Amino acid sequence: LLASDGTILSSPNDGLVSKNIFVEIKKNSFLGSEVLVQQIEKILQSSESGYLNGAWPTDIYNPTTLKRQLLTYTPIKVDGKTWYLGLTIPVDTLLKQETPIYFAGLLFLVILFFG
């Protein structure tokens, strides 16, 4: 959960709460961190839901290993303030979950056309 100024309001990593996401990314920079900062700035200036697909560290304090992730986000208005709720999931986890559905659909099509 992120405030519109970049303050982290809630995080699975308790050490990040009340810190500024931009400051933390800059202190622990990684390949592509400047691009991620630009994308987060755009999100915080928007009032629309959306997603980012990219590679960034799963642990900001250990930015040596990047992992491809999907971030979905949506703005939430509370007492005149806009917060942004985000959820990240590693893309490989997503693909593992989707693969059985994909193959079931493919099998159905094969049976339909050749069956």
Buried (B, 14 or more C-beta within 10 A) or exposed (E): EBBBEBBBEEBEEEEBEEBBBBEBBEEBEBEEBEEBBEBBEEBBEEEEEEEBEBBBBEEBEEBEEBBEBBBBBBBEEEEEEBBBBBEBEEBEEEEEEEEEEEEEEEEEEEEEEEE
